[in-house]
Amino acid sequence: MQRRNRGMSDPLKNQQYFLLEEIRGRWVSCGGDRSRMPDVHIYRTGVYHHRIKFSYDPQAVFNCQLCHRWGVTSFYLYGHIRLSYDAERDVLTLSDYGDYQRAED
């Protein structure tokens, strides 16, 4: 009988497993035209609940609940959008929107 390897050696899989507290804060797009990409704000609403705000325009903000199940963090905004986080580079990746870096206050 073989023993399963429970370690995470694949760097792409490591990005899936992170605490939501690590990604709290404001994020801006790393892409070319930042005016076309929404700003992202992740905040805590309760003991286990986190929400994400998308704002293309300060007057139009989408507010969605983050779901963290089976090692996948996602939210629903006209379809499921998955999140991954690279702690070494401090980069948040949204599946449909690309890479985001922390906004400097």
Contacts in CASP RR format, 6 or more apart in sequence:
PFRMAT RR
TARGET T0000
AUTHOR 0000-0000-0000
METHOD contacts of the structure
MODEL  1
MQRRNRGMSDPLKNQQYFLLEEIRGRWVSCGGDRSRMPDVHIYRTGVYHH
RIKFSYDPQAVFNCQLCHRWGVTSFYLYGHIRLSYDAERDVLTLSDYGDY
QRAED
8 14 0 8 1.000
8 17 0 8 1.000
15 84 0 8 1.000
15 85 0 8 1.000
15 86 0 8 1.000
15 93 0 8 1.000
16 71 0 8 1.000
16 72 0 8 1.000
16 73 0 8 1.000
16 84 0 8 1.000
17 71 0 8 1.000
18 73 0 8 1.000
18 84 0 8 1.000
18 85 0 8 1.000
18 87 0 8 1.000
20 42 0 8 1.000
20 44 0 8 1.000
20 50 0 8 1.000
20 66 0 8 1.000
20 68 0 8 1.000
20 73 0 8 1.000
21 44 0 8 1.000
22 85 0 8 1.000
22 87 0 8 1.000
23 42 0 8 1.000
23 83 0 8 1.000
23 85 0 8 1.000
23 92 0 8 1.000
24 42 0 8 1.000
24 43 0 8 1.000
24 44 0 8 1.000
24 50 0 8 1.000
25 41 0 8 1.000
25 42 0 8 1.000
25 43 0 8 1.000
25 102 0 8 1.000
25 103 0 8 1.000
26 39 0 8 1.000
26 40 0 8 1.000
26 41 0 8 1.000
26 102 0 8 1.000
26 103 0 8 1.000
26 105 0 8 1.000
27 39 0 8 1.000
27 40 0 8 1.000
27 41 0 8 1.000
27 42 0 8 1.000
27 92 0 8 1.000
27 100 0 8 1.000
27 101 0 8 1.000
27 102 0 8 1.000
27 103 0 8 1.000
28 34 0 8 1.000
28 37 0 8 1.000
28 39 0 8 1.000
28 40 0 8 1.000
28 100 0 8 1.000
28 101 0 8 1.000
28 102 0 8 1.000
28 103 0 8 1.000
29 37 0 8 1.000
29 38 0 8 1.000
29 39 0 8 1.000
29 97 0 8 1.000
29 98 0 8 1.000
29 99 0 8 1.000
29 100 0 8 1.000
30 91 0 8 1.000
30 98 0 8 1.000
30 99 0 8 1.000
30 100 0 8 1.000
30 101 0 8 1.000
31 37 0 8 1.000
31 98 0 8 1.000
31 99 0 8 1.000
37 97 0 8 1.000
38 54 0 8 1.000
38 55 0 8 1.000
38 56 0 8 1.000
38 62 0 8 1.000
38 97 0 8 1.000
39 54 0 8 1.000
39 55 0 8 1.000
39 103 0 8 1.000
40 52 0 8 1.000
40 53 0 8 1.000
40 54 0 8 1.000
40 92 0 8 1.000
40 94 0 8 1.000
40 100 0 8 1.000
41 52 0 8 1.000
41 53 0 8 1.000
41 55 0 8 1.000
42 50 0 8 1.000
42 51 0 8 1.000
42 52 0 8 1.000
42 53 0 8 1.000
42 66 0 8 1.000
43 50 0 8 1.000
43 51 0 8 1.000
43 53 0 8 1.000
44 50 0 8 1.000
45 51 0 8 1.000
49 65 0 8 1.000
50 65 0 8 1.000
50 66 0 8 1.000
50 68 0 8 1.000
51 63 0 8 1.000
51 64 0 8 1.000
51 65 0 8 1.000
51 66 0 8 1.000
52 63 0 8 1.000
52 64 0 8 1.000
52 65 0 8 1.000
52 66 0 8 1.000
52 75 0 8 1.000
53 61 0 8 1.000
53 62 0 8 1.000
53 63 0 8 1.000
54 61 0 8 1.000
54 62 0 8 1.000
54 63 0 8 1.000
54 64 0 8 1.000
54 77 0 8 1.000
55 61 0 8 1.000
55 62 0 8 1.000
62 77 0 8 1.000
64 75 0 8 1.000
64 76 0 8 1.000
64 77 0 8 1.000
65 75 0 8 1.000
66 73 0 8 1.000
66 74 0 8 1.000
66 75 0 8 1.000
66 83 0 8 1.000
67 73 0 8 1.000
67 74 0 8 1.000
67 75 0 8 1.000
67 76 0 8 1.000
72 82 0 8 1.000
73 82 0 8 1.000
73 83 0 8 1.000
73 84 0 8 1.000
74 80 0 8 1.000
74 81 0 8 1.000
74 82 0 8 1.000
74 83 0 8 1.000
75 81 0 8 1.000
75 83 0 8 1.000
81 94 0 8 1.000
81 95 0 8 1.000
81 96 0 8 1.000
81 97 0 8 1.000
82 94 0 8 1.000
82 95 0 8 1.000
83 92 0 8 1.000
83 93 0 8 1.000
83 94 0 8 1.000
83 95 0 8 1.000
84 92 0 8 1.000
84 93 0 8 1.000
85 91 0 8 1.000
85 92 0 8 1.000
85 93 0 8 1.000
86 92 0 8 1.000
86 93 0 8 1.000
90 101 0 8 1.000
90 102 0 8 1.000
91 99 0 8 1.000
91 100 0 8 1.000
91 101 0 8 1.000
92 99 0 8 1.000
92 100 0 8 1.000
92 101 0 8 1.000
93 99 0 8 1.000
93 100 0 8 1.000
94 100 0 8 1.000
END
